[in-house]
Amino acid sequence: MSPFSSCQAHEAERLDALRKLNLLDTPPSASFDRITRMAAQLFRLPVAAVSLTDSDRQWFKSRVGIAHDTIPRMKAPCAQVADEGAMLVIGDLQADEHYRDSVLAASGVRFYAGAPLMTNGGYCLGAMCVLGTEPREVSGAERAALQDMAAMVMAEIELRHALGRVDPLSGLPNRTQFIEDFGDLLLDRPSGEQRLAALVNLASPEQLSNATLAMGSTYLDEIVGEAVRTLRAGIGGSSTVYHLSATEFAFIAPPGTGCAAFGEALEALLCRRAASVTSRFVTTASIGVVPFEVGATACADLLRNLHSAAQHAYEADCGVSVFSSEQDAIYRRRFLLMNEFGAALESEGQLRLVFQPKVDLETGACIGAEALLRWTHPAFGEIAPGEFIPIIERTSMVRETTHRVLEMAMRQLAAWRADGLALQVAVNVSAVNLLEPDFCERVHAGLRRHGLPASSLALEITESALMKNPRLAQATMNALAAAGVHLAIDDFGTGYSSLAYLQSLPVEVVKIDQSFVRNLEHDERKRSLVSAMIKLSHDLGHRVVAEGVETLAVAQVLEEAGCDEAQGYWYARPLAPRAFVAWFLGRLPNSRPQAAPCARPVPVLAFRRA
């Protein structure tokens, strides 16, 4: 290899070592600034800098006495330090044949001294330098002091890595470094400056878990490496990219970037990523954008807002979402309710059941009820089930919630049966419950504890819950059915199950979701669809219950279509236990308690969000 080729190869390796440190174009840092100020004070000179030598420029990681953060590499003394890896002292730039027409000399600089910033691998990143406007000499003690300060700079760089400032997988600065650099923004930017930050989330936890199970742990390494290449190509050197967590990256847009232009650039970034072989069809990336004010926004608030915006982008399937205080308030309330519901489970008096009657469409008789969970918070009052149930379903509390509702429902059922009101109670169970190894035993134990026959209990399972783990779900259902517990498919028509799969399940009741029932009398297509559902269910040997019946006209349409049972506001709103009994007794000819008819399956109660 020729000397010229060897120099080129060394320079490429040097630049690679520099860029892997992710120092270029990062915000000023107090730790580096302390060393720079010390150098200026020690030499009693107006200018000092930590100067990094890029391919075509000198970029100042830290500086004292100068406003700009970069100068051309051409005829920059620090570039000579980087090339030679040795200390350089120029007593008078005006008298130096090479540097007399340099940018520094033209700006009035006469004196320069720079000590090399050497890595352990032997690459020089640039120089710790001091500059003055008058010619001068350097003593041996000053040379040693400047070299010591260059070593202090390198120790700080290495310390950042040793203390976990760089993610080992991506090689990018991590969350800790982001927090420090964000705090240092005021060192370089004016207070009150409006800026934009973005957070890129490569995949939801569920997507990542599924992909890892299918493809192995190296899949995360692949999508992270791919993301790093995509981000570097899309962002270039304009911003520092930080690796905040396994699948999250963040960066701050350059000053003056507009929200519209930033959003377009991020959309283009998502398009490039979507075209990749590794990520396509497997994971869904989302990006949250947050405007913030330098010096006024806390880093913790910025990160929380970024997560909020990225989460909204994922849930809304819109790719890029700008932070909204209204949407953030929703997420904060969700988190608050999630924590408060845990306390509700551990206390008495906050959770209760109400009951909505179910009516036989042929006879008009009430043959059961559906139990609905209600939550009264001591400070917030009544919490709508449509708000808290979806939150609970995403957490591990869904297990305990189901068992709590089962216990309350069985206790009420036993009390009613003791008073001569024989009804069948059902509780809606989640996919998580069906996967519990002791679920069947816990159900049977509850029935024994309250002295109830297994046939007095029915469990409702949604189609989507069944499809989480079909084989295990069916095994659990078979065991429950064998023990005499009645089973129902809830929200029929809204899930993803196949007819062949439904045919194999030991269910007795199919419940048509209220979305098909609402405004049924005015929608010919809905009437045709509901009629087909009813006929199909009957052909498979199931009874059919329609939910959400609110008018007489809808009830009549359902009766004409052959539906067996109905429930909804047309008959009664959900009622407290005593009010339900009063309503039930009021519909009896002799107005006294009696057992429900046994000629047909007994009605179903369910833990639902209605």
N, C-alpha and C positions, 0 to 999 in steps of 0.2 A: 504494500500500500504506500502511495506517495505521501510525503509530509503534508501536502495540501489536503488530501483525502482523510488523512489521520486527524487533522485539525477539524475538518468538517464533522467527522464522526464524534469527536470529543465534544464539540459544541452542541450537537444534537442530543447527546447524553446529558450534558449540563442543563440544557433547556428542559429536558424531560424531568430531571431531578428537581428543578425549580418549580415546574408546574404541578408536580405531584404534591408539593407542599401546600398548594392552594393559598398562597400568600398574595399573589398579584391581584390588584383591584379589590382588595378587601378593605373594610373601614379602618381608620386609625385605631391603635390599641394603646391603652394607658401604660401597659408594661413596656412596650417598645419606646414610647415617648419619654419615659423616665430616663432611659439610657441616653437618648438623643439630647435631652436637656443637660444631662450630666457632662456629656462630651463638649457641648458649647460652653458651659461654665468652666470646665477644666482648662480649655484652651483659650478662654476669654475671646471667643470668636462669635460673630453674629449668626452664622449658619452651620447647621449640622443635620445629617440625614442618614437613615438606613436606606441605602440605594440598591435596588435589585435590577440586575441586567437582563432585560428581555431580548427577544430577537432583534428589535429595532428601536428600543427605547430604554431609558433609565426610569424606573418607577419607584417612587419614594414611599416605602411602607410607613415611615415616620420622618418628620421633618420639623426643623425649628428655623425661623427666619426667612422662609420662602413661602409664597402663596400657592404656586403651582405644584402638581404632584408628579410631573413627568417632563423629561427633556429628550431630544433625540439621542440615540446611542452613538451616532457618528461624532467623533472627536470629543466624547465625554470621558474624562479621566477614570471614572468608575468602570467604564467598559474595559480599559486597559488592565485594571485590577482584576476584573473577572477573567480576562484572556490569559493573564500571566499567573494569577493566583498568588500574587506577592504585593507587599505594601508599596504604595506609590506616594511620593512627596514632590510637589511642584512648588518651589519657593515663589515664583512669579510667572503666572501664565502669560503675561505680556512679553516676557523675555524668552518664552519657550517657543521654538520654531514650529512645533506641531500644534500646540494649543492656543497660540496667540489669536487665531481667527475662529476659535470655538464659540459655541453658544454661551458658555460660562464667562469667557473672557469678554465677550460683547456686552454681557450684563453687568460688568464691573468687578467680577471676581478676579483677584490677583493670586491668592494663595489657596492651595488644595493639599489635603493629606487624606489618604484612604487606606484602611486595613481590610484585607480580604475576609469575606464571610464564607468559611470553608465547611463543607459537610463532612461527615465521617467517611463518605465514599470518595473524598478527594475532589469534589466539584465546588467551584467558587460561584456563589449565588450573586455576588455583587460586593458592595463595600460599606463599611461604617466610616463615614467621611465627615470632615470638618472643612469649612471654607471661610476665607476672609477677604476683605476689600483692600488690604495692604499686604505687600510682600513680607515674608518672615521666614525664619528657620525653625526646625523642630529639633528639640533635644532628645537624647536617648531615652530619658524618662518619659517624655511625651509620646515617643514611638511605642514604648511598652504599654503605656496607659491606653492608647488608641487600639492596640492589638487586644488588650484585655477587654475593652468594651465591645470589640467585634466578637470576641469569644462569648461575652455575656448575651449578645444578640442571638448567636447560634444556640446557646444554652436555652434561651427562651423558646426558640423554634422547636428544639428537640423536646423540651419540657411539655410543650403543647401535645406532642405526639405521645410522650410517655404517660401523660395524665389522661389519655383518652379523648383528645380533641379531634381525632381523625377516625372516621369509621373504617375498620379494617377490610370490609368487603368492597366498598365503593371507592375508598381512598379520598373521600370528600370530608370536609370539616363537618362535625356532628352538631347535635343539639346544643351541647355545652358551648361550643365555639360560636354558634349563632347567637346565643343569649349574650355572650361577652361582646361580640362585634356589634350587636344591636345597641347595647349600652354605650358603645364607643362612637356611635354615629354623631353625637353632638360635638365630638372633637374635630370633626371635619365639615359638618353641614350646619347651616343656620337653624336656630331654634324656630319651630313653627313651620318648617318646610313641609309641603305636602308630598307624600311618597306612596308607592304602591308595593305591596308584598303579595306573593303567591305561594300556595302550598299545593303540590302535586301528590295525589294519593294513587298509587298504581293499582290497588285492588282492595275489595272489601275483605274483612277477616274470613268470612265464609268462603269467598272465592279462593283466597290464598290457601285455606285449609283443604278445600277440595282438590285444588291443583297439586298441592304437596302430597296428598294421599295417592293421587294418580301417577304423578311424575317423579316423586322423590324430593328430598330436601334441596337438591341442586337447582330445582326450578326457581327458587327465590334468587339464587345467585345469578341465574341467567337473566331474569327480568330486571334485576337491579343493574347488572352490567349493561344491558340494552338501554335502560332508562338513562344511565349516566352518559352514554354515547349520544342519545337523542337530545338530552338537555344541553350538552356541550355544543352540539351542532346547531341547536336552535337558539341558544342564548349567547354563545360565543364568549368573548371576554368581557362583555358588558356588565355581568353580574356574577357574584360568587354563589354557587349552588351548595346548599347544605343538606346533608343526609340526616333527617331528624329521627326517623325510626325505620323499622324494617322496610316499609313500603312508602314512606313519606319523604318528600324533598321540598325544600323551600328556597326562595331567593327574593331579593329586593330589586325592583326595577330601577334603572338609572334615573337620576334627577330629571324632571321635566317630562317624563313619560306620561301620556294621557291614558285614561282608563279604556277608551274605545280601541286605541291602537294596541294597547297591552292585551286586551281581550282577543283581538284578531290574531295576534302572535301566539297566544296560548291555544287558540282553536287550531291553528296550523300545527302546533306542537302535538296536539292530540291526534290529528290526522296522520302525521308521520308515524306516530307510535302505533296507531291502529293498523297500519300496513305491515307491521312486523310479523314474522312467522311465530315467534315465541309467545306473544301476548294476544294475538288476534283470537277472538271467540272464547277466550279463557278468562280474561280479567277485564274489568271496566275501570279505566282511569278517570279520575275526576279532579278538577282544579278549583280551589277557592281563592278569591282575590279580595284583599282588604286594603282600603285606603287608610293611611295613618299619618299622624303629625309628629315630626321629629321633636323629641323632648317632651311631648305631652302624652304619648301612648306608652304604657308599660309593656314590656316584652311578654309577660304572662297573658295579658289581655290580647295582645296581637296574636299569639299562638292559639288561644282559645277561639278567637274570631276566625282565624284561618281554618281551623278544624270545623267550625260551624258552617262556613261557606262551602267547604269541600264536601261536607256531609249533605248539604242541601243540593249541591250539584249532582251527587250520586243518587239521592232519592228522587230528584226531579228528572233524572236522566237527561240533563242539559249540558253535560261536559264541563262548562265553565260557569261559575256562579259568583257574583259580587256580593260581599257581605251585606246582610240586611239586619238592622237592629230588631225589626219585627220578627224575622225568622229566628234570630238568636234568642229572643225572648221565649219563643216556643220551645227551643232545645233546652234552655235553662229550666223552664217549667217542667219539661219531661224528666230531667235529671232530679229536680226537687221532688216530684211525685214518686219517682222510683225509690228514692231514699225514704220518703215518708210512708210509702206502702209497706216497706219492711217493718217499720214500727207498728203499723196497723195490724199486721199479721201476728205480732207478738203481744198485742193488747186485746182487751175485750171492749166491745161497744162501738167500734168504728165500722166494722163490716157486718152486713146483714143480708138476708135474702128476701126478695119480694116474689110474688107469684102471679103469673099471667094465665088466665083460664084457657083451656083448649076445649073446643066444642065439636061434637059429632055433627057433621053437616046433614046427615039424613034425618036424625031425630031432634036436633037442636039442643041436646042435653050436654051439660058440662061433664066431661069424662076425665079431666085431669088439669094439669097446669104446668107451666114452665117456670123454673126458679131462676131468678136473675140476681146477680151479685150487685150490691150497692155499697158505696163507701161515703161515710160522713166524716170529714176531717175536723178535728177539734178547732182549728183556726181558719181553714179555708172553706168549711161548710161542705155542701154536697158536691162531690166530684163526679162528672159525667162518666158513665162506664165506657162510652166511646172514646174517652180520653185516656183513662188509666189502664183498661184491659190490653190494648195493643202494646203499651209500654211493658207491662208485666210479662206478656207472651215472649218478649225478647230476652228475658232474664231467667236466672235459675230459680227465681221466686215462683215461677209458674208451677213447679212441683208442689210446693207447700200450699200454694193457693188452691190448687185442685183438691188436695187432701182436706184443707180447711172447709171448702164448700161441701165436699162429700160429708164431712162430719155434721155440718149445720143442716144439710138436707136430710140426712138420716135421722137426726134428732127431731126435726119437725115432722117427718113422716111417722116416726114412732108415736109422737104425741097425738097426731091426727088419728092414727089407727086405734090408739087407746080410747079416743072419743067416738069411735065408730065410723070415721071417714077414711075409707080404704082407697088410697091412691098409689100410683107408681111414681117413683122419683127417679129422675135421670140427671146426671152431671156431665157437662161437656168436658172431655179430656183432650189434652194436647198431644202432639207427637212425642214430646219428652216423657209424658206419663206412660205411653205405650211401650217405651223402651226401658222403663224401670224394671229390674229383675224381680222385685218384690211387690209390684203393683197389684197383681191378682190377690195375693195373700193379704195385703192391707185392705182391699175392698171387702174380702170375705170376713176379715177380723172386725171391721166396722159393722157389718150386717149382724154378726153373732153378738157383738157388744150391745146392740140396740134391740135384739130379739126379732129381727126382720128376716123374712124369707128372701132368697136371692131373687125371686121373680118380682119382688117389690122395687127393685132397682133397675134402671136403664142408664146406659152411658151413650152419649152422643159424640161422634167423632167426625170431624170435617174431612172432606176428600183430600185436602192438602196435607193434613196430618198423616193420613194413611200412606201417602206417597213418599214420606220422608225415608222410611225404611219398610217397604211393603212386606217383606218376609217376616220380620220380627213383629210388626204390627198385627199381621194376620194370626201369628202364633198366639199373641196375647189375647186377641179377640176370641179365638177358638177356645182358649182356656176359660175365659169369662163366660162365654155362651154355654160351654159344657157344664158350668157350675150353676146355670140358671139365670144369670144376669142378662137382661134384655139389651139389645144394641140398636143404634140408629145411625144413619148417615145424615149429617147436618149440612146445611147450605148446599144441597144437591144442585149440580149444574155450574158451580163456580170454581171447581177444582180441575185436576188434570187426570183423574183416574179413568181407566178404560172400562168399557162395559163388561168385558170378560173378567176383569179383576173384581168388579162390584158383584158379579154373579157368584163368585167364589166366597164372598164374605158372609158370615153367619148373622146378618142383620135382619130385623123384622120391620123397621120403619125407615122411610125415606122422607126427609123434610125438604120441601122446595124453598129455596132462598127467596126472601122478600123482594129482591131486585127483580125477579120474574113476576111477582104478584102485584106490585105497585102499578096502578093505572091499567090493570089488566083489561077492564071493560072497554077501554078506548083504543087498545092496540091489538089489531088482528094478528100480527106476527107473534106477539107474546101469547095470545090465546092458543094459537096453533102449537107453539113450542111447549107450553104448559100441558096441553092435552096429550102431546106425545110423551112427555115425561111421566104423566100419570099412567097412561096405558103401558108404557115400558115397565114401570115399577110394579104394576099389578101383574103383568106377565111373568115377572121374576118372583112373584109371591110376596111382595112388600105392601104394607099399608102406606098411604101418602098423607102427609101433613103439610098444609100451606101456611107459611108465616107472613105476617105483615098485612092481614086483611083489615082494611079500614073503612070499607063501605059495604052496604047491603048488595050493591050491584056486583062487586067483586065476589062476594060470598055466593051469590046466585050463579055466576059464571063457573066458579069452582065446583059447585054442586052438580051443575049440568055436565061438567067434564068428568065426573066420577070421583072427585077428590074425597077422601074419607074424613079428614079432620081439618080444622082451621083455628087460627089464633090471631089476635090483633086487637087494635083499639076499637073496632066495631063491636066487639064483645065486652072487653074490659081492658083497662090499663093494668100494669103490674100492681098488685095489691099486697099489703102487709098480711101476715098470716091470719090475724083476726078478721080483717076486712075481707080476705078471700073466703073464709068460712061463712061470713055473713052473706057475701055475694052468692056463694054456692047454695046455701040454704034457701035464699030468696028465690031460686029458680026451681026448687023442688015443689011438687004439687002439695005435699003435706007439710013442707017447711020444717023438717027435722032431719038430723044426720042419718045417712044410710050408706051402705057400701055401694061403690060404683058398679055398674053392670060388668059381669064377668064373661059375657058371651063373645067379647072381642078383646084384643090386647088392651091393657090398661094404659092410661095416658103417661106422657113423658114430662119430667121437669128437667131443666138444663141450666148449667152455669153459662150465661151468655152475656154479650155486651149490649143487647138491645135496651 
